[in-house]
């Protein structure tokens, strides 16, 4: 790779013997792949920002350093190089249309995962699966290779469950399950997912100012590769983080349709803070729970205000409430498909009803979270989110005290 691409930021984090160096990691990825260069160097500035923030702010443990380098960075670089190599052989993949994708977003812990998985019972629907995010192309060994790949990803997930035993209760995941889009944009190091896993405030401020346009261009590119392997499906995508990138998504996907799911923020923020704690704890020497609470609350006050601004006069957005989804899920699914100009077919509805009979709608027993553990106060949050809850007619689930259940 040309020297000028490595000159900028080449001294990042060299003040510490254990600090990671983004440029050295990238050079090692090229050497392992046997390729001379990347087709696009746009990932380099965000990668350098992320690594610098992790080196100086995240207080990484040995496991955190290993996870950042080996799982987050190496995986992203490997997948970028895989797409580059495939496009040299099949250049037409970059011209594949991704038409009228549906983006499900909104307040976190609001039933978006439930709705997403329900909609994916339709055999004509598609979403990125966990194993595809680890490696978008299967090995060329037919069904045996596919099974081995999923088993390998499942083993990695089991390791995650060992180091973060509470994670599966908060966010169940398996190799064959659909996953959030933030794990696609993370592969070019422009994703809010990193803030959940590591304390990186300067990276988050940079991302807020920089925007997400390049990340969603890569998102589209990634979907094009998945679509080329199993064409003819409609993409239904999901992440609360889409709220923070609406203009950039529309620039990349001008015909996109959006579903905003609304729920009482006071009810869910304790759960969001707890999830952040669980994700960060194995990877840091220490945590400040009150800081996590402040960060989560500030983030979703901003998110709520973004949803309010986006809703005015935008017919690409369908608004659903948590209670509506949980009490009448088939009607909610039908409304989403109608919003996208689609209909709910008999086979799809039958599969959805079968899944509903087997899957608990609320994910099991409610879990209790104490807002005060994270320095949060329910009445204060109620006042801060009053405009949001009034604007969207959100049912107020919190009844008093600082304990919440999700």
Secondary structure, DSSP 8 states (H G I E B T S, - for coil): --THHHHTTTTTTTTSTT---HHHHHHHHHHHHT-S--S--THHHHHHHHHHHHHHHS-B-HHHHHIIIIIIIHHHHHHHHHHHHHHHH-GGGGG----S-EEEEESTTSSHHHHHHHHTTSTTEE--BHHHHH-SS--SSHHHHHHHHHHHHHHHHHHHHHHSTTHHHHS---TTSB--THHHHGGGT--THHHHHS--HHHHHHHHHH-SHHHHHHHHHHHHHHHHHS-S-EEEEE-GGGGGGHHHHHHH-TT-EEEEEE--HHHHHHHHHHHHHHHHHTTBS---HHHHHHHHHHHHHHHHHHHHHHHTT-TTEEEEEHHHHHH-HHHHHHHHHHHTT----HHHHHHHHHHHHHS-TTSSS--EEEGGGGT--HHHHHHHTHHHHHHTT------SSSEEE-
